[in-house]
Amino acid sequence: MNTFAPNDLVLISPRYLAGGGMNKINDVIGPLVHLFRWPYEHNPRTGRIDIDSPCGSVFLDFDPGRQDGVWWTIAHHEPYWRIEFSRQTPSEALASVTQALPPVAR
């Protein structure tokens, strides 16, 4: 298993095999909202979506308006960790991370 430093960038390659990161947003957040009942807020004007775990320990933020290209942020408040994904991250990679979140948020 590889270990990475907190500031290491990890690239998924080849991206073209999985597709773009915005095509299947429901695959990424749908299970959290509909199956696990995570509360969310959606701003239709900006496209921003904020999702919190029911226990309040895990936060997911989708913000397509960010100028730095980071559209997805997933964070846990204790122990603190944070994952950021660019707009180019394949939705399949995002979905695999979000599907692993419900056991973490207990």
MOVENWO-V94792 format. One record per helix or strand. SS is the DSSP state (a for helix, b for strand). FROM is the first residue (numbers start at 1). LEN is the number of residues. Records with the same first field share a line. If there is no record, write none. Layout:
SS = FROM-LEN + FROM-LEN
//
This chain:
a = 15-3 + 25-11 + 91-9 + 101-4
b = 40-4 + 48-5 + 58-5 + 70-8 + 80-7
//
